[in-house]
Amino acid sequence: MKSTVKLIVAVAVIAAAVAAGYWWGMQSSAITKDKLSEALSSNKKILYYRNPMGLPDTSPVPKKDSMGMDYLPVYEGEEPPSDSPVVKISSEKIQKLGVRTEVATLRELIRTVRAVATVQVNERQLYSVTPKFEGWIQRLYVNSTGQSVKKGEALMEVYSPELITAQHEYLIARRGVHHGELHHGNEGGLEVSASMARLAESALQRLRNWDISETELQRLRQEGKVSQSFIFRSRTKGVVLEKPSIEGKRFMPGETLYQIADLSSVWVLADVFEQDLGLIQPGQKTTIRVDAYPDKIFNGEVAFIYPTITPETRTAIVRIVLPNPDGLLKPAMYARVEFASIPSKDKVLTIPDSAVLDTGIRRVVLVDLGAGRFEPRTVKLGMHADGYAEVLGGLKAGEAVVVKANFLIDAESNFKSALSSFEQSTQDSTAHEQKTEPGLQAEKSSPMRHRGEGTIKAIDFAHATVTLAHSPIASLQWPAMVMDFRLLEPALLQSLKPGQQINFEITEESAGEFVIVHIQPADASPADRSHRGH
């Protein structure tokens, strides 16, 4: 009995819902037809069509919802009041500004780590010519820094009383050995011969310990004459990095007379920010570029990750060993390193970097609602890669955001003034901003931007990044250094070139990651600066 009653009640509810839906649909259709007739008679312009059930979705063309009800037209002057800070732009202005949108989509982000670096001498192929005895330089065969030398090549000729004494000891001992051999039948002669042999070997070993080459020792054995000077030869091929030696100079044991480096391989030391260290591992492939050879790519592998962080820059040094058979890479060269990409584990919601407006406090995008309406919306971003940013909150897949023409909201303007530039009526836009954006003036005065000056070392238009050699930034307690920065607005790069002196402003986009929000030549006139700011 109870089950029968429940069934009857359920059927009654369903029937009532169907009837209500049918009635609402008929009413909506009637309302739509009545309003359409009224609009045609009064020549009102239809702005867009709204959902008949009061949902927020709209359409620029007539359509039906899932229940078959017609969307309701909204005419000029009949826009419903709204508390949301929606920006309205005429179609003419959209076309004039060149507004372009892109849909937020799921994609696999491939994170690429880039870093600035310097070329350094391979420490394992660095040699010093350091005598172990006292003497004087009589002649230099290699007499300039930067000169290339071969293994075994003569470097200098030296005079040393200690070397002469050691030669005399060897020759006397060798004659003693010879004399003992002539009297080998005499027991005393054999003992003398053995003693002289030990003395001769001791004298030779002393000369070897002093790094006298086997060539010089062989000459001493063959000629049997004391040489007043000896020639120092290079133990390896390489390039002379230091040459404090000069002819006639007196040197002491342990004094460096030459420093020679084998540059057939070099080290590239990259400064990697600590938030990127988790993406770096030994053996990882890298591509390296230098300004001297922009058309060349050098390939290497991560050899070592240094175990400490530089406190001033929050970076760690990553060492890459590069073969350098042609000697193109020179110590102290600047380089740009790109580490092999690491794809994200799953597809993530993304938007183009150019869609993001950074106020210094929050990150905002303009969502296209259709019919010339744009809603500024705060978003939470994650990783950046290949010109796209991961969206962690604030957007849904399929929503369209403005990716071009939002550069009108630049580093010198706050968000409120930017919204007013989109309004067709200055009076309406001012009232709208006072209602919906009361906190934006505070954002303008927020001390979150850091100013600096420096020189452009390189520009990467493909990734909207610039390499700067900047002066110390006091507000961040940064020393002068060379760093890569990403620009929030790639269009700012068009007027820049390597070697240019610039002033810039940066904000912290995420923990330890700073981006440029404003950049201009250091010699820009006040008019230029005013133009750039607006």
VOKOL-941845 format. One line per field, with one value per residue (C-alpha): residue in one letter; residue number from 0; x, y, z. Coordinates in nm, 2 decimals. Example, Ala and Ser with C-alpha at 12.3 -4.5 7.8 and 13.67 -1.06 7.14 Angstrom:
BEGIN
residu: [A,S]
num: [0,1]
east: [1.23,1.37]
north: [-0.45,-0.11]
up: [0.78,0.71]
//
This chain:
BEGIN
residu: [M,K,S,T,V,K,L,I,V,A,V,A,V,I,A,A,A,V,A,A,G,Y,W,W,G,M,Q,S,S,A,I,T,K,D,K,L,S,E,A,L,S,S,N,K,K,I,L,Y,Y,R,N,P,M,G,L,P,D,T,S,P,V,P,K,K,D,S,M,G,M,D,Y,L,P,V,Y,E,G,E,E,P,P,S,D,S,P,V,V,K,I,S,S,E,K,I,Q,K,L,G,V,R,T,E,V,A,T,L,R,E,L,I,R,T,V,R,A,V,A,T,V,Q,V,N,E,R,Q,L,Y,S,V,T,P,K,F,E,G,W,I,Q,R,L,Y,V,N,S,T,G,Q,S,V,K,K,G,E,A,L,M,E,V,Y,S,P,E,L,I,T,A,Q,H,E,Y,L,I,A,R,R,G,V,H,H,G,E,L,H,H,G,N,E,G,G,L,E,V,S,A,S,M,A,R,L,A,E,S,A,L,Q,R,L,R,N,W,D,I,S,E,T,E,L,Q,R,L,R,Q,E,G,K,V,S,Q,S,F,I,F,R,S,R,T,K,G,V,V,L,E,K,P,S,I,E,G,K,R,F,M,P,G,E,T,L,Y,Q,I,A,D,L,S,S,V,W,V,L,A,D,V,F,E,Q,D,L,G,L,I,Q,P,G,Q,K,T,T,I,R,V,D,A,Y,P,D,K,I,F,N,G,E,V,A,F,I,Y,P,T,I,T,P,E,T,R,T,A,I,V,R,I,V,L,P,N,P,D,G,L,L,K,P,A,M,Y,A,R,V,E,F,A,S,I,P,S,K,D,K,V,L,T,I,P,D,S,A,V,L,D,T,G,I,R,R,V,V,L,V,D,L,G,A,G,R,F,E,P,R,T,V,K,L,G,M,H,A,D,G,Y,A,E,V,L,G,G,L,K,A,G,E,A,V,V,V,K,A,N,F,L,I,D,A,E,S,N,F,K,S,A,L,S,S,F,E,Q,S,T,Q,D,S,T,A,H,E,Q,K,T,E,P,G,L,Q,A,E,K,S,S,P,M,R,H,R,G,E,G,T,I,K,A,I,D,F,A,H,A,T,V,T,L,A,H,S,P,I,A,S,L,Q,W,P,A,M,V,M,D,F,R,L,L,E,P,A,L,L,Q,S,L,K,P,G,Q,Q,I,N,F,E,I,T,E,E,S,A,G,E,F,V,I,V,H,I,Q,P,A,D,A,S,P,A,D,R,S,H,R,G,H]
num: [0,1,2,3,4,5,6,7,8,9,10,11,12,13,14,15,16,17,18,19,20,21,22,23,24,25,26,27,28,29,30,31,32,33,34,35,36,37,38,39,40,41,42,43,44,45,46,47,48,49,50,51,52,53,54,55,56,57,58,59,60,61,62,63,64,65,66,67,68,69,70,71,72,73,74,75,76,77,78,79,80,81,82,83,84,85,86,87,88,89,90,91,92,93,94,95,96,97,98,99,100,101,102,103,104,105,106,107,108,109,110,111,112,113,114,115,116,117,118,119,120,121,122,123,124,125,126,127,128,129,130,131,132,133,134,135,136,137,138,139,140,141,142,143,144,145,146,147,148,149,150,151,152,153,154,155,156,157,158,159,160,161,162,163,164,165,166,167,168,169,170,171,172,173,174,175,176,177,178,179,180,181,182,183,184,185,186,187,188,189,190,191,192,193,194,195,196,197,198,199,200,201,202,203,204,205,206,207,208,209,210,211,212,213,214,215,216,217,218,219,220,221,222,223,224,225,226,227,228,229,230,231,232,233,234,235,236,237,238,239,240,241,242,243,244,245,246,247,248,249,250,251,252,253,254,255,256,257,258,259,260,261,262,263,264,265,266,267,268,269,270,271,272,273,274,275,276,277,278,279,280,281,282,283,284,285,286,287,288,289,290,291,292,293,294,295,296,297,298,299,300,301,302,303,304,305,306,307,308,309,310,311,312,313,314,315,316,317,318,319,320,321,322,323,324,325,326,327,328,329,330,331,332,333,334,335,336,337,338,339,340,341,342,343,344,345,346,347,348,349,350,351,352,353,354,355,356,357,358,359,360,361,362,363,364,365,366,367,368,369,370,371,372,373,374,375,376,377,378,379,380,381,382,383,384,385,386,387,388,389,390,391,392,393,394,395,396,397,398,399,400,401,402,403,404,405,406,407,408,409,410,411,412,413,414,415,416,417,418,419,420,421,422,423,424,425,426,427,428,429,430,431,432,433,434,435,436,437,438,439,440,441,442,443,444,445,446,447,448,449,450,451,452,453,454,455,456,457,458,459,460,461,462,463,464,465,466,467,468,469,470,471,472,473,474,475,476,477,478,479,480,481,482,483,484,485,486,487,488,489,490,491,492,493,494,495,496,497,498,499,500,501,502,503,504,505,506,507,508,509,510,511,512,513,514,515,516,517,518,519,520,521,522,523,524,525,526,527,528,529,530,531,532,533]
east: [0.00,0.28,0.48,0.17,0.13,0.49,0.46,0.15,0.33,0.64,0.43,0.24,0.57,0.71,0.39,0.39,0.75,0.68,0.37,0.56,0.84,0.59,0.41,0.74,0.86,0.53,0.56,0.92,0.84,0.55,0.77,1.04,0.80,0.64,0.97,1.10,0.79,0.84,1.21,1.14,0.88,1.12,1.44,1.62,1.95,1.99,2.31,2.30,2.08,2.06,1.97,1.59,1.65,1.86,2.19,2.50,2.57,2.49,2.49,2.56,2.30,1.95,1.95,1.76,1.86,1.86,1.48,1.40,1.34,1.45,1.72,1.59,1.72,1.87,1.84,2.02,1.93,1.79,2.10,2.03,2.21,2.51,2.76,3.04,3.30,3.22,3.38,3.18,3.34,3.18,3.25,3.41,3.65,3.73,3.82,4.03,4.22,4.28,4.15,4.22,4.11,4.21,4.03,4.17,4.25,4.41,4.76,5.08,5.32,5.68,5.89,6.21,6.47,6.69,6.98,7.27,7.62,7.99,8.26,8.54,8.87,8.84,9.01,9.12,9.33,9.50,9.88,10.14,10.52,10.67,11.04,11.16,11.50,11.64,11.78,11.77,11.58,11.83,11.60,11.23,11.11,10.74,10.72,10.35,10.02,9.77,10.04,9.97,10.22,10.26,10.35,10.73,10.78,11.06,10.93,11.25,11.62,11.73,12.06,12.09,12.39,12.20,12.15,12.52,12.61,12.38,12.53,12.88,12.78,12.63,12.94,13.18,12.98,12.96,13.34,13.37,13.16,13.37,13.69,13.55,13.46,13.83,13.94,13.66,13.90,13.98,13.73,13.76,13.70,13.37,13.25,13.36,13.18,12.86,12.87,12.94,12.65,12.41,12.55,12.50,12.14,12.07,12.20,11.98,11.68,11.73,11.74,11.41,11.25,11.34,11.13,11.44,11.32,11.45,11.58,11.82,11.92,11.99,12.21,12.40,12.46,12.58,12.80,12.93,12.96,12.80,12.55,12.54,12.17,11.86,11.55,11.20,10.95,10.57,10.41,10.09,9.95,9.75,9.74,9.94,9.70,9.96,10.33,10.49,10.84,11.07,11.43,11.69,11.44,11.55,11.30,11.26,11.13,10.75,10.72,10.47,10.65,10.37,10.01,9.89,9.54,9.43,9.12,9.02,8.74,8.59,8.34,8.01,7.89,7.52,7.33,7.01,6.74,6.66,6.29,6.42,6.68,6.43,6.42,6.80,6.99,7.34,7.35,7.07,7.12,7.17,7.20,7.42,7.45,7.69,7.66,7.99,7.84,7.46,7.41,7.59,7.45,7.68,7.56,7.67,7.55,7.51,7.83,7.78,7.54,7.72,7.60,7.55,7.32,7.45,7.26,7.26,7.11,6.94,7.10,7.31,7.59,7.54,7.85,7.85,8.16,8.18,8.43,8.60,8.82,8.82,8.88,8.57,8.47,8.68,8.70,8.48,8.24,7.87,7.64,7.28,7.19,6.87,6.82,6.63,6.26,6.07,5.69,5.42,5.28,4.92,4.75,4.68,4.45,4.66,4.63,4.89,5.13,5.02,4.67,4.79,4.80,5.01,4.92,5.20,4.94,4.74,4.72,4.42,4.28,4.00,3.74,3.54,3.17,3.05,2.87,3.17,3.16,3.48,3.51,3.84,3.90,4.17,4.35,4.60,4.89,5.13,5.43,5.52,5.65,5.66,5.46,5.18,5.09,4.92,4.59,4.53,4.21,3.98,3.91,3.74,3.83,3.66,3.65,3.80,4.05,4.20,4.55,4.61,4.54,4.55,4.90,4.71,4.71,5.08,5.32,5.25,4.87,4.66,4.38,4.11,4.24,4.28,3.92,3.81,4.00,3.77,3.44,3.25,3.13,3.39,3.12,2.97,3.31,3.41,3.10,3.15,3.51,3.42,3.16,3.35,3.72,3.77,4.10,4.28,4.42,4.59,4.75,4.90,5.08,5.19,5.57,5.59,5.79,6.16,6.34,6.68,6.91,7.14,7.26,7.08,7.32,7.07,6.71,6.51,6.20,6.06,6.03,5.99,6.29,6.58,6.93,7.03,7.36,7.21,7.34,7.27,6.90,6.89,6.53,6.60,6.96,7.08,7.44,7.52,7.49,7.37,7.02,6.74,6.40,6.06,5.85,5.48,5.42,5.63,5.55,5.79,6.08,6.02,6.21,6.50,6.83,7.15,7.40,7.13,7.13,6.78,6.57,6.33,6.08,6.03,5.77,5.79,5.55,5.60,5.84,6.19,6.07,6.08,5.93,5.97,5.66,5.81,6.13,6.26,6.59,6.79,6.81,6.43,6.29,6.01,5.77,5.88,5.84,5.49,5.39,5.53,5.34,5.01]
north: [0.00,0.24,0.16,0.24,0.58,0.66,0.57,0.79,1.08,1.04,1.03,1.34,1.53,1.43,1.53,1.87,1.93,1.85,2.07,2.36,2.32,2.32,2.63,2.81,2.72,2.85,3.16,3.22,3.17,3.41,3.66,3.62,3.68,3.98,4.13,4.07,4.23,4.53,4.55,4.55,4.82,5.04,4.95,4.85,4.66,4.31,4.29,3.92,3.63,3.52,3.18,3.17,2.99,3.28,3.09,3.31,3.17,3.38,3.35,3.61,3.43,3.28,2.93,2.69,2.54,2.17,2.18,2.34,2.69,2.99,3.21,3.56,3.86,4.15,4.49,4.82,4.99,4.67,4.52,4.36,4.52,4.32,4.35,4.18,4.41,4.33,4.54,4.62,4.70,4.79,4.57,4.86,4.91,4.54,4.55,4.86,4.73,4.39,4.20,3.83,3.55,3.19,2.91,2.76,2.41,2.09,2.03,1.85,2.12,2.05,2.23,2.36,2.50,2.78,2.94,3.18,3.04,3.12,2.91,2.81,2.62,2.25,2.24,1.88,2.00,2.29,2.27,2.49,2.50,2.52,2.46,2.26,2.43,2.78,2.94,3.21,3.23,3.28,3.25,3.23,3.02,3.08,3.45,3.56,3.49,3.31,3.13,2.77,2.50,2.14,1.86,1.84,2.19,2.40,2.67,2.83,2.78,2.81,2.83,2.67,2.60,2.31,2.15,2.18,2.02,1.73,1.68,1.68,1.42,1.20,1.22,1.15,0.85,0.72,0.75,0.56,0.28,0.26,0.26,-0.02,-0.23,-0.20,-0.35,-0.60,-0.87,-0.66,-0.70,-0.34,-0.24,-0.42,-0.24,0.10,0.02,-0.07,0.24,0.46,0.30,0.39,0.74,0.78,0.65,0.89,1.18,1.09,1.05,1.39,1.54,1.35,1.48,1.83,1.76,1.75,1.58,1.24,1.42,1.62,1.32,1.12,1.40,1.40,1.03,1.04,1.35,1.31,1.68,1.92,2.15,2.51,2.54,2.32,2.35,2.32,2.15,2.15,1.84,1.88,2.07,2.38,2.75,2.98,3.15,3.31,3.39,3.58,3.47,3.71,3.67,3.73,3.67,3.48,3.21,3.01,2.66,2.64,2.97,2.95,3.05,2.93,2.83,2.62,2.50,2.23,2.38,2.07,2.05,2.32,2.35,2.55,2.66,2.74,2.93,2.74,2.88,2.67,2.61,2.45,2.22,1.93,1.92,1.88,1.56,1.43,1.29,1.52,1.65,2.02,2.26,2.56,2.88,3.17,3.51,3.47,3.19,3.24,2.98,2.71,2.48,2.30,1.98,1.85,1.67,1.76,1.64,1.77,1.97,2.17,2.10,2.46,2.75,3.11,3.31,3.64,3.49,3.18,2.97,2.66,2.59,2.31,2.19,2.08,1.94,2.03,1.91,2.20,2.05,2.37,2.60,2.81,2.83,3.07,3.09,3.37,3.37,3.41,3.13,3.03,2.68,2.49,2.17,1.88,1.92,1.73,1.68,1.71,1.39,1.47,1.72,2.05,2.34,2.62,2.97,3.17,3.37,3.68,3.65,3.72,4.07,4.09,4.37,4.29,4.15,3.92,3.78,3.87,3.75,3.90,3.63,3.68,3.65,3.71,4.01,4.24,4.17,4.09,3.99,4.05,3.75,3.66,3.33,3.12,3.00,2.71,2.63,2.81,2.64,2.71,3.03,2.88,2.89,2.62,2.74,2.61,2.81,3.08,2.94,2.64,2.45,2.60,2.96,3.21,3.47,3.78,3.72,4.02,4.39,4.35,4.51,4.84,4.75,4.80,4.83,5.20,5.18,5.02,4.79,5.04,5.29,5.01,4.91,5.26,5.27,4.99,5.16,5.34,5.60,5.76,5.84,5.49,5.33,5.55,5.46,5.09,5.09,5.26,4.99,4.68,4.76,4.95,4.79,4.85,5.19,5.02,4.78,5.07,5.20,4.85,4.83,4.50,4.63,4.64,4.88,4.82,4.92,4.72,4.62,4.37,4.08,3.87,3.86,3.54,3.65,3.30,3.26,3.64,3.63,3.88,3.82,4.13,4.22,4.44,4.66,4.58,4.59,4.72,4.64,4.27,4.28,4.14,4.21,4.29,3.98,3.83,3.68,3.57,3.74,3.66,3.96,3.96,4.14,4.01,4.32,4.52,4.34,4.50,4.82,4.65,4.52,4.36,4.60,4.86,5.03,4.99,5.07,4.80,4.69,4.33,4.16,3.82,3.60,3.29,3.20,3.31,3.37,3.73,3.87,4.21,4.42,4.73,4.80,5.10,5.24,5.43,5.73,5.74,6.10,6.20,6.19,5.84,5.73,5.88,5.70,5.37,5.40,5.44]
up: [0.00,0.10,-0.22,-0.43,-0.26,-0.32,-0.69,-0.73,-0.57,-0.79,-1.11,-0.99,-0.93,-1.28,-1.45,-1.27,-1.37,-1.73,-1.73,-1.57,-1.82,-2.11,-1.97,-1.92,-2.27,-2.41,-2.20,-2.30,-2.66,-2.63,-2.45,-2.71,-2.99,-2.82,-2.74,-3.09,-3.24,-3.01,-3.10,-3.47,-3.43,-3.23,-3.43,-3.12,-3.16,-3.01,-2.81,-2.73,-2.62,-2.25,-2.10,-2.04,-1.70,-1.57,-1.60,-1.68,-2.03,-2.33,-2.71,-2.98,-3.21,-3.14,-2.99,-2.77,-2.44,-2.35,-2.28,-2.61,-2.48,-2.68,-2.55,-2.47,-2.66,-2.47,-2.64,-2.62,-2.30,-2.14,-2.01,-1.67,-1.38,-1.26,-0.98,-1.19,-1.34,-1.70,-1.96,-2.27,-2.60,-2.93,-3.23,-3.40,-3.12,-3.10,-3.46,-3.42,-3.12,-3.29,-2.99,-3.02,-2.79,-2.73,-2.55,-2.23,-2.31,-2.16,-2.29,-2.20,-2.08,-2.16,-1.90,-2.03,-1.79,-1.92,-1.75,-1.82,-1.79,-1.84,-2.01,-1.78,-1.80,-1.74,-1.40,-1.47,-1.76,-1.60,-1.54,-1.38,-1.46,-1.11,-1.06,-0.75,-0.74,-0.73,-1.05,-1.31,-1.64,-1.93,-2.23,-2.29,-2.59,-2.52,-2.44,-2.46,-2.29,-2.51,-2.71,-2.80,-2.71,-2.79,-2.56,-2.51,-2.66,-2.51,-2.27,-2.13,-2.06,-1.70,-1.51,-1.16,-0.94,-0.79,-1.13,-1.21,-0.87,-0.93,-1.28,-1.14,-0.88,-1.14,-1.37,-1.08,-0.97,-1.33,-1.36,-1.02,-1.16,-1.47,-1.26,-1.04,-1.35,-1.47,-1.13,-1.09,-0.98,-0.67,-0.39,-0.29,-0.65,-0.66,-0.34,-0.48,-0.81,-0.63,-0.41,-0.72,-0.90,-0.62,-0.61,-0.98,-0.97,-0.67,-0.87,-1.17,-0.95,-0.80,-1.15,-1.24,-0.92,-1.04,-1.35,-1.58,-1.90,-2.02,-2.33,-2.11,-1.90,-2.22,-2.34,-2.01,-2.03,-2.39,-2.38,-2.03,-1.99,-1.74,-1.90,-1.77,-1.84,-1.88,-2.09,-1.94,-2.17,-2.16,-2.02,-2.22,-2.52,-2.44,-2.42,-2.19,-1.95,-1.73,-1.78,-1.49,-1.61,-1.78,-1.90,-1.63,-1.35,-1.04,-0.93,-0.62,-0.56,-0.59,-0.79,-1.08,-1.41,-1.65,-1.63,-1.92,-1.99,-2.24,-2.40,-2.60,-2.35,-2.13,-1.85,-1.88,-1.54,-1.55,-1.27,-1.21,-0.98,-0.69,-0.79,-1.11,-0.95,-0.92,-1.30,-1.34,-1.30,-1.39,-1.75,-1.87,-2.23,-2.28,-2.58,-2.54,-2.75,-2.74,-2.89,-3.09,-3.30,-3.30,-3.58,-3.38,-3.11,-2.88,-2.72,-2.38,-2.07,-1.70,-1.53,-1.18,-0.96,-0.70,-0.35,-0.23,-0.32,-0.37,-0.11,-0.31,-0.63,-0.49,-0.77,-0.78,-1.02,-1.27,-1.45,-1.81,-1.98,-2.35,-2.61,-2.78,-3.06,-3.27,-2.98,-3.05,-2.69,-2.49,-2.11,-1.96,-2.26,-2.17,-2.27,-2.27,-2.16,-2.23,-2.05,-2.21,-2.17,-1.91,-2.00,-1.73,-1.60,-1.70,-1.93,-1.75,-1.81,-1.99,-2.13,-2.33,-2.12,-2.32,-2.17,-1.81,-1.67,-1.36,-1.12,-0.88,-0.63,-0.84,-1.20,-1.40,-1.74,-1.95,-2.01,-2.34,-2.25,-2.60,-2.75,-2.68,-2.31,-2.12,-1.75,-1.56,-1.35,-1.10,-1.18,-0.99,-1.21,-1.19,-1.41,-1.73,-2.04,-2.42,-2.39,-2.19,-1.82,-1.61,-1.46,-1.11,-1.04,-1.18,-1.52,-1.68,-1.99,-2.29,-2.16,-2.40,-2.28,-2.45,-2.57,-2.79,-2.72,-2.34,-2.36,-2.32,-1.95,-1.91,-1.63,-1.57,-1.55,-1.28,-1.36,-1.30,-1.55,-1.80,-1.77,-1.83,-2.16,-2.28,-2.19,-2.45,-2.20,-1.96,-1.71,-1.71,-1.68,-1.38,-1.19,-1.28,-1.16,-0.83,-0.77,-0.87,-0.82,-0.49,-0.40,-0.72,-0.63,-0.33,-0.58,-0.77,-0.47,-0.36,-0.31,-0.51,-0.81,-0.81,-1.04,-1.19,-1.48,-1.70,-2.04,-2.28,-2.35,-2.57,-2.68,-2.74,-2.93,-2.96,-2.58,-2.50,-2.28,-2.24,-2.09,-1.88,-1.71,-1.44,-1.17,-0.80,-0.71,-0.35,-0.29,-0.34,-0.20,-0.53,-0.65,-1.01,-1.22,-1.55,-1.55,-1.79,-1.75,-1.91,-2.03,-1.95,-2.28,-2.57,-2.77,-2.55,-2.71,-3.05,-2.97,-2.79,-2.92,-2.76,-2.61,-2.53,-2.19,-2.03,-1.72,-1.61,-1.34,-1.22,-1.00,-0.83,-1.03,-0.82,-0.54,-0.66,-1.02,-1.14,-1.46,-1.63,-1.63,-1.78,-1.98,-2.18,-2.31,-2.05,-2.27,-2.34,-2.34,-2.09,-2.38,-2.47,-2.11,-2.10,-2.42,-2.30,-1.97,-2.15]
//
